[in-house]
Amino acid sequence: MVEPNEELVIRVNRELLKGYMVAAEDLRNRTGGKSELDTVALLRLPGVIGDTASVFPDSEERQQELGQLLESLLQSALVRMDETRRAEGQRLTQELRSRVDRIADQCVRICDLVKRLRPAYARRLEVRLKELLKGTTLEPMRLAQEAALLAQRSDITEEIDRLQSHLTQFTKLLDDTGELGKKLDFLLQEMHREVNMMLSKTPGVESEALAITGLSLEIKADIEKLRESVQDIE
């Protein structure tokens, strides 16, 4: 802490103050006002109070001391700011990694459900075709072909593969330096697109299909939270 070693001198522009007082007196006479002049209010008028005398001697030695003190305070403030930003960056990175790991786990669960969903589609197709054919015998080969076609239309394997690839790239970027915000946001946009495709290609009321839809919606929500967090990354 720096303590001044001499009294603070206030410089008053007396000529300007006198001009203000004359103008105020003239205005009061013209308007018939009764109020007295407020000294404090006069001192607040523009230009009445001039620059204060320096609280420090003009010696080169004291100026150097002040400069060193200011530099030391600045360096200390910069160090604290850097430490705070580093700690915040580590916290944010940990949060991003945790959410990415969660999405990766959900993708694995969806892959397992997809394998179980294919025979479920075949069973549903068989029931539906029997209803349409009304007891007519259905060739097994024909049923297999129709089931394969339905499974192909509902296959989300490629979307899951691309989503997992984006997750891997996202994790690698977190270890890089430089401007990452735009790159991470782009990957999240691609992830969002893949999840929307997964949702559109997973119809039906089978338990597996409903479970895939639920997990996909959870992934979509996690991606949105990731995008919110990425906005704080340069």
C-alpha positions in Angstrom: 0.0 0.0 0.0 1.3 3.4 -0.9 0.7 6.3 1.6 1.0 9.9 0.5 3.6 11.8 2.4 2.3 15.3 1.8 -1.1 17.1 2.0 -3.4 16.9 -1.0 -3.8 20.3 -2.6 -7.1 21.1 -4.3 -6.9 23.7 -7.1 -10.0 25.9 -7.6 -10.4 27.9 -10.7 -11.5 31.1 -8.9 -12.1 33.1 -12.0 -14.5 30.5 -13.4 -16.2 30.1 -10.0 -16.7 33.9 -9.9 -18.3 33.8 -13.3 -20.7 31.1 -12.2 -21.6 33.1 -9.1 -22.3 36.3 -11.1 -24.4 34.3 -13.6 -26.3 32.6 -10.9 -27.0 35.9 -9.1 -28.1 37.5 -12.3 -30.5 34.6 -13.0 -31.9 34.8 -9.5 -32.6 38.5 -9.8 -34.3 38.0 -13.1 -36.5 35.2 -11.9 -37.2 36.5 -8.4 -35.7 33.4 -6.8 -35.1 33.3 -3.1 -32.7 30.4 -2.7 -29.1 31.0 -1.6 -26.1 29.8 -3.5 -25.0 26.3 -2.5 -21.2 26.3 -2.2 -20.9 22.5 -2.6 -23.1 22.7 -5.8 -20.8 25.5 -7.2 -17.7 23.3 -6.6 -19.4 20.5 -8.6 -19.8 22.7 -11.7 -17.6 21.8 -14.7 -14.1 23.2 -14.5 -14.3 24.7 -11.0 -12.1 21.9 -9.5 -8.8 21.6 -11.4 -6.2 18.8 -11.3 -5.0 17.9 -7.8 -1.4 18.3 -6.9 0.5 15.0 -7.2 0.5 13.0 -4.0 4.0 11.8 -4.8 7.2 13.7 -5.1 8.4 14.2 -8.6 11.7 12.6 -7.9 12.9 10.1 -10.3 13.6 7.6 -7.5 10.0 7.7 -6.2 8.6 7.4 -9.8 10.8 4.3 -10.3 9.5 2.8 -7.1 5.9 3.5 -8.1 6.5 2.0 -11.5 8.1 -1.2 -10.0 5.1 -1.5 -7.6 2.6 -1.1 -10.4 4.4 -3.7 -12.5 4.5 -6.1 -9.6 0.8 -5.7 -9.0 0.1 -6.2 -12.6 2.2 -9.4 -12.9 0.5 -10.8 -9.8 -2.9 -10.1 -11.2 -2.0 -11.7 -14.6 -0.7 -14.8 -12.8 -3.9 -15.1 -10.8 -6.0 -14.6 -13.9 -4.0 -17.3 -15.8 -4.4 -19.7 -12.9 -8.2 -19.1 -12.8 -8.6 -19.6 -16.5 -6.5 -22.8 -16.4 -8.6 -24.2 -13.5 -11.8 -23.3 -15.4 -10.5 -24.9 -18.6 -9.6 -28.1 -16.7 -13.1 -28.2 -15.1 -14.8 -27.6 -18.5 -12.7 -30.2 -20.2 -13.5 -32.8 -17.6 -17.2 -32.0 -17.9 -17.0 -32.4 -21.7 -15.2 -35.7 -21.5 -17.7 -37.1 -19.0 -20.6 -36.2 -21.3 -18.9 -37.7 -24.3 -18.2 -40.9 -22.4 -21.9 -41.0 -21.5 -22.9 -40.7 -25.2 -20.4 -43.4 -26.2 -21.9 -45.8 -23.6 -25.4 -45.0 -25.0 -24.2 -45.9 -28.5 -23.0 -49.3 -27.3 -26.3 -50.0 -25.8 -28.1 -49.0 -29.0 -25.9 -51.3 -31.0 -27.0 -54.2 -28.8 -30.6 -53.2 -29.2 -30.3 -53.0 -33.0 -29.1 -56.7 -33.1 -32.2 -57.7 -31.2 -34.5 -55.5 -33.2 -34.0 -57.2 -36.5 -35.7 -60.5 -35.6 -38.4 -58.4 -33.9 -39.1 -56.7 -37.3 -39.3 -60.1 -38.9 -41.9 -61.3 -36.4 -43.9 -58.1 -36.9 -43.8 -58.5 -40.6 -44.9 -62.1 -40.5 -47.9 -61.2 -38.4 -48.8 -58.3 -40.7 -48.5 -60.3 -43.9 -50.6 -63.1 -42.5 -53.3 -60.6 -41.6 -53.2 -59.3 -45.2 -53.1 -62.7 -46.9 -55.9 -64.1 -44.7 -54.6 -67.6 -44.2 -52.8 -68.0 -47.5 -49.6 -69.8 -47.1 -46.6 -67.5 -47.1 -43.3 -68.7 -48.7 -40.4 -68.6 -46.2 -38.1 -67.1 -48.8 -40.6 -64.3 -49.6 -40.9 -63.6 -45.8 -37.1 -63.5 -45.5 -36.8 -61.0 -48.3 -39.4 -58.7 -47.0 -37.9 -58.8 -43.5 -34.5 -58.0 -44.9 -35.9 -55.1 -46.8 -37.6 -53.7 -43.7 -34.5 -54.2 -41.6 -32.4 -52.4 -44.3 -34.7 -49.4 -44.2 -34.6 -49.2 -40.5 -30.8 -50.0 -40.1 -29.0 -47.3 -38.2 -25.6 -49.0 -38.1 -24.0 -46.4 -40.3 -25.4 -43.5 -38.3 -24.0 -45.1 -35.1 -20.6 -45.7 -36.7 -20.4 -42.0 -37.8 -21.6 -40.8 -34.4 -18.9 -42.9 -32.7 -16.3 -41.5 -35.1 -17.3 -38.0 -34.3 -17.0 -38.7 -30.6 -13.5 -40.0 -31.1 -12.5 -36.8 -33.0 -14.1 -34.7 -30.4 -12.1 -36.3 -27.6 -8.8 -35.9 -29.6 -9.5 -32.2 -30.1 -9.8 -31.7 -26.4 -6.1 -32.6 -26.2 -5.1 -30.1 -28.8 -4.2 -26.4 -28.4 -5.3 -23.4 -30.3 -8.8 -22.3 -31.4 -11.0 -25.3 -30.8 -14.5 -23.8 -30.4 -15.5 -23.8 -34.0 -14.2 -27.3 -34.7 -15.9 -28.8 -31.7 -19.2 -27.0 -32.6 -19.0 -28.4 -36.1 -18.6 -31.9 -34.8 -21.5 -31.5 -32.5 -23.7 -30.3 -35.5 -22.7 -33.5 -37.3 -23.6 -35.6 -34.2 -26.9 -33.9 -34.0 -27.6 -34.8 -37.6 -26.8 -38.4 -37.1 -29.1 -38.7 -34.0 -32.0 -37.1 -36.0 -31.5 -39.8 -38.7 -31.5 -42.5 -36.0 -34.8 -41.2 -34.7 -36.4 -41.0 -38.1 -35.3 -44.6 -39.0 -36.4 -46.3 -35.8 -40.2 -46.7 -36.1 -42.4 -49.3 -34.4 -43.6 -50.1 -31.0 -41.3 -53.0 -30.2 -39.6 -52.7 -26.9 -36.2 -52.6 -28.6 -37.3 -49.8 -30.9 -38.8 -47.8 -28.0 -35.6 -48.2 -26.1 -33.5 -47.0 -29.0 -35.7 -44.0 -29.4 -35.3 -43.2 -25.7 -31.5 -43.5 -25.8 -31.3 -41.4 -29.0 -33.3 -38.6 -27.3 -30.9 -38.8 -24.3 -28.0 -38.5 -26.7 -29.6 -35.5 -28.4 -30.1 -33.8 -25.0 -26.4 -34.5 -24.1 -25.3 -33.0 -27.5 -27.3 -29.8 -26.8 -25.6 -29.5 -23.4 -22.2 -30.0 -25.0 -23.0 -27.3 -27.5 -23.8 -24.9 -24.7 -20.5 -25.7 -22.9 -18.5 -25.3 -26.2 -19.7 -21.7 -26.5 -17.3 -20.9 -23.7 -14.3 -22.3 -25.6 -12.3 -20.0 -27.9 
